[in-house]
Amino acid sequence: MSQDFARLGVPAPLCDHLAGLGITTPTPIQAATLPDSLAGRDVLGRGRTGSGKSYAFLLPMVARLMSSGRRRTPKRPRALILAPTRELVGQLETALAPLAQIAGLRTMTIFGGVGQNPQVRALSAGVDVVVACPGRLEDLMGQGHISLDNIEITILDEADHMADLGFLPGVKRIMDKTPRDGQRMLFSATLDAGVNVIVKRFLSNPVTHEADSEQSPVEAMSHHVLHVAHDAHLSVLLDLTAAPGRTVVFTRTKHRAKKLARQLNSSGVPAVELHGNLSQNARTRTMDAFHSGAAQTLVATDIAARGIHVDDVGLVIHADPPVEHKAYLHRSGRTARAGNSGTVITLMTDDQVRDVRDLTRKAGIKPTTTRVDTSHPLLLELAPGERQYAGPFVPQAPAGGQQNGSGQGGRAQGGRAQGGRGQGGRGQGGGQGGRGRQQGGGGRSGGSRAGAQRSGSGRSDGQRSGSGRSGSQRSGSGRSGGQRSGSTVRYSSSSGGAAAFSAGSRAGRGR
């Protein structure tokens, strides 16, 4: 058992679990907040990403639910955790699940991008803790599937990110439905104006603790700016990502994330992409591949800059420098976590010199700037190890169907995209305006209802692809070379070892 956590008031069974994970010493934010949160005080915790905020609120929440003696009832959870992204919700649930099992608590997640029926059934059966994104939670509240009048503890995680994403109006409406006498905890990397509104309105005489401010550079993190020529940008990025170990590459736009992931894969560096165009199932498959090491590089937009924790990310590369300094700090926080060291590299072209200089100054960072090409020895120093080009990332086709094609995600023939064979027939979409007719037995697929093929959203009111209109199939943005299914990732592989990785892009060209 961890004596340090026990001295703070954490129950022995939870201390034993932490010790089994090798967690014996509280981080500064945990040591600062746990005595107050375990005592039932409202807590405002401020700490940089990677500072251990999750256990700072999960441990007291579970401990207090264990001791309150109340029973769970249908549709009326006892604790609520709000988080800005599906990925963070999933990560929190993963950390919470073993703690809840020890305490005999039932938990569930609520977020959009998936069918709501399983969430409705779980709520009807009764749960103790709900971990939710605001949007889907409000939907279920409006439909009468969940009531918050029995909430004992409410937690807002990454509150500043919720403000950045425009979620605060929804957060206020949700918080208004929770009991005023319940305990409330808010954790954030920064305390901007929007977050302060939430604090003043909903927290009662909160105890404020600040540790490892987001504005404070991490000592274990080294920052480098590599000044590259335009025509050397990709080759330098390729060299760095081909080094052993996990790397996160950040881009400004979804298009750039798709393009760079495709270029890395085609050059032999297994990479996956993460951005807002992906369905929830696609995001899950992406993160599973990165967690498992099947893909060593994650190419992401700022959707991954907050709340995503992957062990042993030693290198973060800003392929596109972010627009503002807070984004730089949040992106960089994917490395040097939990006491580990890490390296942050910003690739800078001639026309970005002034912007990068302003960016690092505002972030409080003093990077080492070096003009490099692919032969510069600094590349090997920053990303040590033999360069490996093992080949593109080749995921398995999603369950429930097989892909038609040989490494091209479905062939394009005469303006018609063929792909995603179902069990009962083949859906074929024409390339005229992106809309075509279902063919092949009414477009039935697997065990879905007659005349309907389910795709991504969980609805069965016609083959949903893009807009979800009944009986129609949309092909991307009307281009004849591809088949899009909402934002579902399409995978394909060939017996020859070549593969195409496509996330919401045209299947016909293997993108």
C-alpha positions in Angstrom: 0.0 0.0 0.0 1.1 3.5 -0.8 1.7 5.2 2.6 1.9 8.7 0.9 -1.6 8.4 -0.5 -2.9 6.8 2.7 -1.6 9.8 4.7 -3.6 12.1 2.5 -6.8 10.1 3.3 -7.2 7.8 0.3 -8.8 4.5 1.4 -6.6 1.5 1.7 -8.1 -0.6 -1.1 -7.6 2.3 -3.6 -4.0 2.8 -2.3 -3.3 -0.9 -2.9 -4.5 -0.5 -6.5 -2.2 2.5 -7.1 0.7 0.6 -5.6 0.0 -2.3 -8.0 0.4 0.2 -10.9 3.6 1.5 -9.4 2.1 4.8 -8.3 3.3 5.4 -4.8 4.1 9.1 -4.7 1.4 11.8 -5.3 2.1 14.4 -8.0 2.0 18.0 -6.7 -1.6 18.6 -7.8 -2.7 15.4 -6.2 -0.9 16.1 -2.9 -2.4 19.7 -2.9 -6.0 18.8 -3.6 -6.7 15.4 -2.1 -7.1 16.4 1.6 -9.7 19.0 0.6 -11.6 17.0 -2.0 -11.7 13.9 0.3 -13.2 16.2 3.0 -16.0 17.2 0.6 -14.8 20.8 -0.2 -15.4 22.3 -3.6 -12.0 22.4 -5.3 -10.5 24.5 -8.1 -7.4 22.7 -9.3 -5.0 24.3 -11.8 -2.2 22.3 -13.3 -0.5 21.8 -16.6 -1.4 18.8 -18.8 0.2 15.6 -17.7 0.3 16.7 -14.1 -1.9 13.9 -12.7 -5.2 15.8 -12.5 -7.2 12.7 -13.3 -6.4 10.8 -10.1 -6.7 14.0 -8.2 -10.5 13.9 -8.8 -11.1 10.2 -9.5 -9.8 9.0 -6.1 -11.9 11.4 -3.9 -15.0 10.8 -6.0 -14.8 7.0 -5.6 -13.9 7.3 -2.0 -16.8 9.6 -1.2 -19.3 7.4 -3.2 -18.1 4.4 -1.2 -18.8 6.1 2.1 -22.1 7.9 1.3 -24.2 4.8 1.6 -26.6 5.7 -1.2 -27.9 3.3 -3.8 -27.9 3.7 -7.5 -31.3 4.1 -9.1 -32.5 3.9 -12.8 -31.8 7.1 -14.8 -30.4 8.9 -11.8 -26.5 8.7 -11.5 -24.7 9.7 -8.3 -21.7 11.4 -9.9 -21.0 13.2 -13.1 -17.7 13.9 -14.9 -17.8 16.3 -17.8 -15.0 16.3 -20.4 -14.6 18.0 -23.7 -13.6 15.2 -26.1 -14.6 11.5 -26.6 -11.0 10.5 -26.3 -10.7 12.1 -22.9 -14.0 10.5 -21.8 -12.6 7.1 -22.8 -9.3 7.7 -21.1 -11.0 8.7 -17.9 -13.2 5.6 -18.0 -10.2 3.4 -18.4 -8.6 4.9 -15.3 -11.9 4.9 -13.4 -13.0 1.3 -14.1 -10.7 -0.6 -11.8 -11.3 1.9 -9.0 -15.0 1.6 -9.4 -14.8 -2.2 -9.4 -13.0 -2.1 -6.1 -15.7 0.1 -4.7 -18.6 -1.8 -6.2 -19.6 1.1 -8.4 -21.1 0.9 -11.9 -19.9 3.4 -14.5 -20.7 4.4 -18.1 -19.6 6.8 -20.8 -21.8 9.1 -22.8 -20.7 10.8 -26.0 -21.8 11.4 -29.6 -20.8 9.7 -32.8 -22.3 6.4 -31.8 -25.8 5.1 -31.4 -27.5 6.2 -28.2 -29.5 3.0 -27.5 -26.8 1.2 -25.5 -26.3 4.4 -23.4 -30.1 4.6 -22.8 -30.2 1.0 -21.7 -27.3 1.4 -19.3 -28.9 4.4 -17.7 -32.2 2.6 -17.3 -30.4 -0.2 -15.5 -28.9 2.3 -13.1 -25.3 3.6 -12.9 -23.3 5.3 -10.2 -20.9 7.4 -12.3 -21.4 9.0 -15.7 -18.4 10.3 -17.7 -19.8 12.4 -20.5 -19.3 15.0 -23.2 -21.8 17.8 -22.9 -23.5 17.5 -26.2 -24.8 14.0 -26.1 -25.6 14.3 -22.3 -27.9 17.3 -23.1 -29.6 15.3 -25.8 -30.3 12.4 -23.4 -31.5 14.8 -20.7 -33.9 16.4 -23.1 -35.3 13.0 -24.0 -35.9 12.2 -20.4 -33.4 9.3 -20.3 -31.3 10.8 -17.5 -31.9 13.1 -14.5 -29.2 14.9 -12.6 -31.2 15.6 -9.4 -29.4 12.8 -7.5 -25.8 13.9 -8.3 -23.6 14.0 -5.2 -20.4 15.0 -7.0 -19.8 17.0 -10.2 -16.4 17.2 -11.9 -15.4 19.4 -14.8 -12.1 18.3 -16.4 -10.2 20.3 -18.9 -12.6 23.2 -18.3 -10.5 25.7 -20.4 -10.6 23.3 -23.4 -14.4 23.2 -23.0 -14.4 27.0 -23.1 -12.2 26.9 -26.3 -14.6 24.5 -28.0 -17.7 26.6 -27.1 -19.2 24.1 -24.7 -19.6 26.4 -21.7 -23.3 27.4 -22.5 -24.2 23.7 -22.4 -22.0 23.1 -19.3 -24.0 25.9 -17.5 -27.3 24.3 -18.5 -26.1 20.9 -17.3 -24.7 22.3 -14.0 -28.0 24.1 -13.3 -29.7 20.6 -13.2 -27.3 19.3 -10.4 -28.1 19.9 -6.7 -26.6 23.1 -5.3 -25.5 21.2 -2.1 -23.4 18.7 -4.1 -19.6 18.7 -4.1 -18.1 20.3 -7.2 -14.6 20.1 -8.5 -13.1 21.9 -11.5 -9.7 21.2 -13.0 -8.1 23.2 -15.7 -4.7 24.1 -17.2 -5.6 27.8 -17.4 -8.2 30.0 -15.8 -9.5 32.2 -18.6 -12.5 34.4 -18.4 -15.0 31.8 -19.4 -13.8 29.3 -16.8 -14.0 32.0 -14.1 -17.6 32.4 -14.9 -18.2 28.8 -14.2 -16.2 28.9 -11.0 -18.1 31.9 -9.6 -21.5 30.6 -10.5 -21.3 27.0 -9.5 -18.4 26.4 -6.9 -19.2 27.3 -3.3 -16.3 28.8 -1.4 -13.8 26.7 -3.4 -10.3 25.9 -2.2 -7.9 26.8 -5.0 -4.7 24.8 -5.6 -2.2 25.5 -8.3 0.7 23.2 -9.3 2.8 23.1 -12.4 1.0 26.0 -14.2 0.4 25.5 -17.9 2.5 28.6 -18.5 5.5 27.1 -16.8 7.9 25.3 -19.2 8.6 21.7 -18.3 12.2 21.2 -17.3 12.4 17.7 -18.6 11.3 18.9 -22.1 13.8 20.2 -24.6 12.6 22.5 -27.3 14.1 22.8 -30.8 13.2 24.8 -33.9 14.5 23.3 -37.1 14.8 25.8 -39.9 14.2 23.9 -43.1 13.8 24.7 -46.8 10.3 24.1 -48.2 11.6 21.2 -50.4 13.3 19.6 -47.4 10.3 19.8 -45.0 8.9 16.4 -45.7 12.2 14.6 -45.9 13.3 16.0 -42.5 9.9 15.0 -41.0 10.3 11.5 -42.5 13.8 11.1 -41.1 12.6 12.1 -37.6 9.6 9.8 -37.6 11.5 6.8 -38.9 13.5 6.8 -35.6 12.5 4.2 -33.0 9.8 5.1 -30.5 6.4 6.8 -30.5 6.0 10.2 -32.1 3.1 12.7 -32.3 3.1 15.0 -35.3 0.8 18.0 -35.2 -0.8 19.8 -38.2 -3.1 22.8 -38.4 -5.8 21.3 -40.6 -7.5 17.9 -41.2 -6.4 17.9 -44.8 -2.7 18.2 -43.8 -3.1 15.4 -41.2 -4.5 13.1 -43.9 -1.9 14.1 -46.4 1.1 13.7 -44.1 -0.2 10.4 -42.7 -0.5 9.2 -46.3 3.0 10.4 -47.2 4.6 8.8 -44.2 2.9 5.5 -44.9 3.8 5.5 -48.6 7.4 6.1 -47.5 7.4 3.1 -45.1 6.7 4.8 -41.8 3.6 3.3 -40.2 1.3 6.2 -39.3 -2.3 6.8 -38.3 -4.3 10.1 -38.3 -6.5 11.7 -35.8 -8.8 14.6 -36.5 -12.4 15.8 -36.4 -13.6 14.1 -39.6 -13.2 10.6 -38.1 -16.1 8.7 -36.6 -15.9 7.5 -33.0 -15.1 3.9 -34.1 -12.4 5.3 -36.4 -10.9 7.4 -33.6 -10.9 4.3 -31.3 -9.1 2.2 -33.9 -6.5 4.9 -34.5 -5.7 5.3 -30.8 -5.7 1.5 -30.3 -3.1 1.2 -33.1 -1.0 3.9 -31.6 -1.2 2.5 -28.1 -0.3 -1.0 -29.2 2.7 0.2 -31.3 1.2 -1.1 -34.6 1.6 2.5 -35.8 4.6 4.4 -34.3 3.5 7.8 -35.5 0.2 9.7 -34.8 -0.5 12.6 -37.1 -3.1 14.8 -35.5 -4.8 18.2 -35.5 -5.3 20.0 -32.2 -8.1 17.5 -31.3 -5.3 15.4 -29.8 -3.5 18.3 -28.0 -5.6 17.9 -24.8 -6.3 15.0 -22.6 -4.8 12.2 -24.6 -2.3 10.2 -22.7 -0.1 7.6 -24.4 2.8 6.2 -22.5 6.4 6.8 -23.7 5.8 9.5 -26.3 9.4 10.7 -26.6 9.0 13.1 -29.5 6.4 15.8 -30.4 6.8 17.5 -33.8 5.0 20.6 -34.8 4.9 20.0 -38.6 2.8 23.1 -38.8 3.5 25.7 -36.0 0.3 26.4 -34.1 -1.4 29.8 -34.4 -1.2 30.7 -30.7 1.0 29.9 -27.8 -1.5 28.0 -25.7 -1.9 25.5 -28.5 1.9 25.1 -28.5 2.0 24.3 -24.8 -0.9 21.8 -25.0 0.5 20.0 -28.0 3.9 19.8 -26.4 2.4 18.3 -23.3 1.9 15.0 -25.1 5.6 14.3 -24.2 7.5 14.6 -20.9 4.6 13.3 -18.9 4.6 11.9 -15.4 8.2 12.8 -14.8 9.6 11.5 -18.1 11.7 13.5 -20.4 10.8 14.5 -23.9 11.8 16.4 -27.0 9.6 19.0 -28.9 10.6 20.0 -32.4 9.0 22.8 -34.5 9.7 22.7 -38.2 10.0 26.3 -39.5 10.3 27.5 -43.1 11.6 30.8 -44.2 8.2 32.5 -44.2 7.4 31.3 -40.7 10.4 32.8 -38.9 8.6 35.8 -37.4 5.5 33.8 -36.4 7.6 31.1 -34.6 9.7 33.7 -32.8 6.5 35.4 -31.5 5.0 32.0 -30.6 7.8 30.8 -28.5 8.3 34.1 -26.8 4.6 34.1 -25.7 4.9 30.5 -24.6 7.9 31.3 -22.4 10.0 28.9 -24.3 13.6 29.6 -25.4 14.2 26.9 -28.1 17.5 26.1 -29.8 17.2 27.1 -33.4 19.2 25.3 -36.1 19.1 25.3 -39.9 19.1 21.7 -41.0 18.6 19.4 -44.0 18.4 15.6 -43.9 22.2 15.2 -43.6 22.5 17.3 -40.4 23.8 15.3 -37.4 21.3 17.0 -35.1 18.5 14.9 -36.5 20.1 11.8 -35.1 20.8 13.5 -31.8 17.2 14.6 -31.4 15.7 11.3 -32.6 18.4 8.7 -31.9 18.4 5.2 -33.3 18.5 3.4 -36.6 15.9 4.7 -39.1 13.4 2.0 -39.8 11.0 1.9 -42.8 8.9 -1.2 -42.0 6.2 -0.4 -44.4 2.8 1.3 -44.2 0.4 0.7 -41.4 -2.0 -2.1 -42.4 -5.1 -2.3 -40.1 -7.6 -5.0 -40.2 -10.9 -4.3 -42.0 -13.7 -3.2 -39.6 -15.8 -6.0 -38.3 -19.1 -6.8 -40.1 -17.9 -6.6 -43.7 -14.9 -6.9 -46.0 -13.4 -4.5 -48.3 -13.3 -4.9 -52.0 -10.1 -4.0 -53.7 -6.4 -4.7 -53.6 -4.7 -2.0 -51.6 -6.8 0.7 -53.0 -9.8 0.8 -50.7 -12.2 -0.2 -53.5 -11.6 0.2 -57.2 -13.0 3.0 -59.2 -14.5 1.8 -62.5 -16.2 4.1 -64.9 -17.1 6.6 -62.2 -18.5 3.9 -59.9 -17.0 3.2 -56.5 -17.2 -0.4 -55.3 -16.4 -1.3 -51.7 -17.6 -2.5 -48.4 -19.3 -5.7 -49.5 -22.0 -6.7 -47.0 -23.3 -10.2 -46.3 -26.5 -9.8 -48.3 -25.6 -7.6 -51.2 -23.2 -4.9 -52.5 -23.8 -1.2 -52.1 -22.7 0.7 -55.2 -22.6 4.5 -55.3 -22.4 6.5 -58.5 -20.2 9.5 -58.9 -22.7 12.0 -60.2 -23.0 14.7 -57.6 -21.9 12.2 -55.0 -25.3 10.4 -55.1 -26.3 7.1 -56.5 -28.8 4.2 -56.1 -28.4 1.2 -53.8 -28.0 -1.9 -55.8 -27.8 -5.5 -55.0 -30.8 -6.8 -53.0 -31.9 -3.4 -51.7 -28.5 -2.7 -50.3 -28.9 -5.1 -47.4 -25.8 -5.6 -45.4 -25.2 -8.3 -42.7 -27.9 -8.4 -40.1 -29.4 -4.9 -40.8 -33.0 -4.4 -41.5 -34.5 -4.8 -45.0 -33.6 -2.0 -47.3 -31.1 -0.5 -44.9 -27.4 -0.8 -44.4 -26.1 0.5 -41.2 -23.0 2.6 -41.4 -21.3 4.3 -38.5 -24.2 6.1 -36.8 -26.1 3.1 -35.6 -29.3 4.2 -37.4 -31.0 1.8 -39.8 -33.3 4.1 -41.8 -31.5 3.7 -45.1 -27.8 3.4 -46.0 -26.3 6.3 -44.1 -23.3 7.6 -45.9 -22.4 11.3 -45.3 -25.9 12.8 -44.8 -27.7 9.6 -43.7 -30.6 10.0 -46.2 -32.7 6.9 -46.7 -32.0 4.9 -49.7 -29.1 7.0 -50.9 -25.4 6.8 -50.8 -23.2 9.8 -51.0 -19.7 9.6 -52.3 -17.5 12.0 -50.4 -17.9 15.4 -52.0 -19.3 14.1 -55.2 -16.1 12.8 -56.7 -16.5 9.5 -58.5 -13.4 7.9 -57.1 -14.5 7.3 -53.6 -17.0 6.1 -51.1 -17.4 7.9 -47.8 -19.4 6.7 -44.9 -20.0 9.7 -42.7 -16.4 10.1 -41.5 -15.7 6.4 -41.1 -12.2 5.2 -41.7 -11.8 2.9 -44.6 -9.0 0.4 -44.6 -7.7 -2.0 -47.2 -4.8 -4.4 -47.6 -3.4 -6.6 -50.3 -1.6 -9.9 -50.3 1.5 -8.2 -51.7 2.1 -6.2 -48.6 1.1 -2.8 -50.1 -1.7 -1.1 -48.3 -3.7 2.1 -48.4 -4.8 3.9 -45.3 -7.7 6.1 -45.8 -9.6 8.3 -43.3 -12.6 9.9 -44.8 -10.8 10.4 -48.1 -11.3 8.9 -51.6 -11.1 5.2 -51.5 -10.6 4.9 -55.2 -7.1 6.4 -55.0 -6.1 4.6 -51.8 -6.1 7.8 -49.8 
